[in-house]
């Protein structure tokens, strides 16, 4: 029976060690006036006790950070604060190559220039999910726009026509077509749920202080067509007989390449800015959750004490 009782107590200790989990310590973050906070991959999900963004503070995101989820129970926002979650702009397409050598062989037509490269697509905007209790606010701009598509590359220049030599001069090669512009990046989603902890803050004041944009990135412009290759002008050349001169026509210059097509714009995203005026503040809700957990633990302790008394009674009967 003593062994059974020891096993019982050890089991209870294990049970409570699993049941009672200490909450993670809340962090505090301050960004001084005019400073930039570059959010890293380790900061994509944050639970903050206090967040202070000074006047002119900017929040930007490191490459590879696609989302930002922040719960903050006390937020102070200065004037002209910007959370810039825009996607990166796409790189420009490469310029088309010009054929080599610069001019064709004697009497030959020049070759056309090569097409410019397609612009790179713009990057997607970051997804922002913010749940803040605001104590003070100056002005806040939230941006989740997609990045602009890169411009298409210019077409390569056409090769110059070959020289005339008892023959008509070669035509210049046509310029290469411009590359297509890159597609604009899709906007990131924006969900901003806020509540007000200072009774002096009015709804109209806060609504006027917050602006947002969740637009798809602009498509990149198509690249310009490459210039046509030059051609040698016609001229008289000394003839083969009797010292006479013969007119040899020059070639025609190459046509300019066609421009590339503009890239398509990225898709806009849904944005939700919502005042959570009907719910309690986060500290109150968490306090209620803690109190409820303590009540459940107290109830369990009472039941366990009753079971221990029952075990003691069984042990006394066994001893008699």
Secondary structure, DSSP 8 states (H G I E B T S, - for coil): -HHHHHHHHHHHHHHHHHH-------EEEEE-TT-EEEE-GGGSEEEEEEEEE-TT-EEEE-TT--EEEEEEEEEEE-TTEEEE---------------SSSB-STT-------------------EEEEEEEEEEES-EEEE----------------B----SSS----------------------EEEEEEE--TT--HHHHHHHEEEE---------------------EEEE-SSTT-EEEE----------------------EEEEE--SS--HHHHHHHHHHHHHHHHHHHHHHHHHHHHHHHHHHHHHH-
